[in-house]
Amino acid sequence: MAEHGVAQIWRKIKSMYNIIGNHCTTCNTYYFPPRPVCPKCRRKGHLEDYKFKGLGTIHTFAIVRQVPEDFKTQAPYVMAQVELDEGTRLTAQIVNCDAEDVSIGMRVRACFRKITEFGHGGLIVYGYKFEPTMKVTGHKR
Amino acid sequence: MKKRVAIVGVGMSKFGELWDKSLRDITLEAGMYAIFDSQVSGKDIDAICIGNMSAGRFTGQEHLGALAADMGGLGHIPAYSVEAACASGGAAVRQAYMAIRSGEHDLMLVLGCEKMSDVNQSEAMRTVGVASDWEWEGLFGATFPALYAFMARRHMYEYGTTEKHLAQVTVKNHKNAEHNPWAQFQKAVPLEVVMSSGMIADPIRILHSSPISDGAAGLIMCSEEKAKQFTDTPVYIEASTQASDTLALHDRRDICTMDAAVVSSRDALKKAGLTVDDIDVFELHDSFTIGEIILTEDVGLAQKGQGGRILDEGITEIGGKYPVNPSGGLKARGHPIGATGVAQIAELVLQLRGDAEGRQVDGAEQAMAVNIGGTGATSIVHVLGR
């Protein structure tokens, strides 16, 4: 039996580190997280791995103040649904900006961060968070 | 012709943080009250179905079917629990409905229960969170309130819903719960207090959120022929429907609409041969107040986007055109997860019998309950009539 959470995270590393989802070539839909079956085409679907560009727009967000035990050191933090440019949405933290500067429609890009730790001395989980693009490029949108 | 299914007894435990009572105490209490209310005796009961989300994580106990049969002294009858997150209770009612309608069972005890206060708040939050897509939402830090905050923020952005609207649902539901002896919070709360309560996930405040609760509810359900042996005033289930949607909120077509609720409520009205205007009283799933706002739209009490504004007109109050949550809803009655769907039905049975006392909707003849699992991934709808 694996240590608490190790195998559960390890098997998702490809997706969590590099935002690799999949693309159905039958209906031309992009999926993240990757799906085992294309829900639109089912058996007629053909899924191929796809590495997302990691660029998107904030669809909605929340400032999380009552946080889970494993996120105590990060409170408060901004969680958002990011609509990726390929057309699918994911749930991620927004970093590198003040909570009050976050808005719906804001352009963001993926960055690699520590997500959480499973308790003291436990597994450290890494993966994607998102940051405003303007911090990097100096451009507004 | 398929059998009609009746409800001939309802029972509730008190809802709240019941530190002196265990899961088996409250479950037995609700079941016994339902049996006493119905006048049936233990030997009339063919089977037990229990709605429960996560007794294993909340209390360390699973196998609740056998536990209930054992505690109730009901012998060797079949007994099992069903799970659909916050819609587990509705799922139990629907399972019994199907079993009786098929003729396999004649008379069943339906229970819903959850004991949430035996773990600390952090563990309770974690367990509630597994009703969402844990691997792709919860793991990244999205708490359950954060997911409803996603809906609230987007609803405000698209339709101009305000923080005051979120608070008005709380004020209405607490006012109703003043007259519900089983409710966790039997007291009114002023708008200013709701609007200045602590933020848990902006824009959601603690008083926009249902509490952590212990509680159980029970029903005695049977075929129409059988019902006549026990009562002259049975309440009938005119329709029972269920629909699913994506597990994760980020995969939904529109996060301001619960498509599963739209599908299942339309389907239920069609099966019952009714329109929404024929329904006299509603119990809608307000685990967060934005949930009630969205569901009033999805069920058809308000145009899309107007779920906030109808609160200004008072049409969802007792005495309004579409009374919603006369029991106090999940917000004020409390939300012991697996019990909720059964408690909604128990409330509506009392309403249809005219036994709801200070919170009675006058002359109610048809009623609808919408029980939601997760952030809208499951919707279970029941239409009742007398």
HADDOCK unambig.tbl for C-alpha pairs under 7 A between the chains (distance, minus, plus):
assign (segid A and resid 60 and name CA) (segid B and resid 150 and name CA) 5.44 0.50 0.50
assign (segid A and resid 60 and name CA) (segid B and resid 153 and name CA) 6.33 0.50 0.50
assign (segid A and resid 60 and name CA) (segid B and resid 154 and name CA) 5.74 0.50 0.50
assign (segid A and resid 61 and name CA) (segid B and resid 150 and name CA) 5.37 0.50 0.50
assign (segid A and resid 61 and name CA) (segid B and resid 153 and name CA) 6.89 0.50 0.50
assign (segid A and resid 62 and name CA) (segid B and resid 146 and name CA) 5.74 0.50 0.50
assign (segid A and resid 62 and name CA) (segid B and resid 149 and name CA) 5.74 0.50 0.50
assign (segid A and resid 62 and name CA) (segid B and resid 150 and name CA) 6.01 0.50 0.50
assign (segid A and resid 62 and name CA) (segid B and resid 201 and name CA) 5.69 0.50 0.50
assign (segid A and resid 62 and name CA) (segid B and resid 202 and name CA) 5.27 0.50 0.50
assign (segid A and resid 62 and name CA) (segid B and resid 203 and name CA) 6.87 0.50 0.50
assign (segid A and resid 63 and name CA) (segid B and resid 201 and name CA) 5.13 0.50 0.50
assign (segid A and resid 63 and name CA) (segid B and resid 202 and name CA) 5.00 0.50 0.50
assign (segid A and resid 64 and name CA) (segid B and resid 146 and name CA) 6.36 0.50 0.50
assign (segid A and resid 64 and name CA) (segid B and resid 200 and name CA) 6.24 0.50 0.50
assign (segid A and resid 64 and name CA) (segid B and resid 201 and name CA) 4.27 0.50 0.50
assign (segid A and resid 64 and name CA) (segid B and resid 202 and name CA) 6.70 0.50 0.50
assign (segid A and resid 65 and name CA) (segid B and resid 199 and name CA) 6.82 0.50 0.50
assign (segid A and resid 65 and name CA) (segid B and resid 200 and name CA) 4.98 0.50 0.50
assign (segid A and resid 65 and name CA) (segid B and resid 201 and name CA) 5.57 0.50 0.50
assign (segid A and resid 66 and name CA) (segid B and resid 200 and name CA) 4.91 0.50 0.50
assign (segid A and resid 66 and name CA) (segid B and resid 201 and name CA) 6.81 0.50 0.50
assign (segid A and resid 68 and name CA) (segid B and resid 122 and name CA) 6.13 0.50 0.50
assign (segid A and resid 69 and name CA) (segid B and resid 122 and name CA) 6.26 0.50 0.50
assign (segid A and resid 79 and name CA) (segid B and resid 142 and name CA) 6.32 0.50 0.50
assign (segid A and resid 81 and name CA) (segid B and resid 250 and name CA) 6.48 0.50 0.50
assign (segid A and resid 89 and name CA) (segid B and resid 250 and name CA) 5.42 0.50 0.50
assign (segid A and resid 89 and name CA) (segid B and resid 251 and name CA) 6.54 0.50 0.50
assign (segid A and resid 90 and name CA) (segid B and resid 250 and name CA) 5.69 0.50 0.50
assign (segid A and resid 91 and name CA) (segid B and resid 136 and name CA) 6.98 0.50 0.50
assign (segid A and resid 91 and name CA) (segid B and resid 137 and name CA) 5.78 0.50 0.50
assign (segid A and resid 91 and name CA) (segid B and resid 250 and name CA) 6.67 0.50 0.50
assign (segid A and resid 92 and name CA) (segid B and resid 140 and name CA) 6.15 0.50 0.50
assign (segid A and resid 115 and name CA) (segid B and resid 140 and name CA) 6.35 0.50 0.50
